[in-house]
Amino acid sequence: MKIVLIGANGTIGRAVRQELEQHHEVVSAGRRESDIYVDITSPDSIRDMYLSVGEVDAVISATGETYFGPLKELTPQTNDLSINSKLKGQVNLVLIGQHFIKDGGSFTLTTGIIMEDPIIGGTSAAMVGGAIKSFVESAAIELPRGIRINNVSPNVLVESMDKYGPYFQGFDPVPGSKVAKAYVKSVEGAQTGKTYRVY
């Protein structure tokens, strides 16, 4: 398969790429150090990415910025970071990409454990994760030509505990290699509209 992986240089993205490039052609996309440039907050940039890479078998989004901080400090402006990047960015990858992906292709988006297991400071991120999950479930019954869509909802990663550990007290982190298997299942399997929880 020819797979576009957005966010290939992130913690999850690196694990996913390592797993998939053993059997597939993986084209990395992102704002830096990638095969193709894309800014997912810009629909024009997303369209240019698809025009540049051509027809693909699968699209994986392992990207999307979110705001972390106490609810009392959350403002409409800081909340927009999560909405414009992780929510609208991933949704637009599908809305635009449905016209570029092959028959029977797939989209895999990324949500996260806190949409179902809240943490202090994670309200904005939890909100967009829940919205993406609902989008996936609904889009799955309408996407044409046998195109599938799923999302992966990982726990905090072992590799990310130095950065995010204070937010995830009491959580049992999972290794990136385990999370990557869920993306493989989404791409190589036959299910659609699913949330793959890696907790």
ABEGO torsion letter per residue (X at the ends): XBBBBBGAABAAAAAAAAAAAAABBBBBBEABGBABBBBAABAAAAAAAAAAAEBBABBBBABEBBBBEBAAABBAAAAAAAAAAAAAAAAAAAAAAAAABBBGBBBBBBBEAAAABBBBGAAAAAAAAAAAAAAAAAAAAABBGGBBBBBBBBBBBAAAAAAAAAAABGBBBBBAAAAAAAAAAAAABABBGBBBBBX
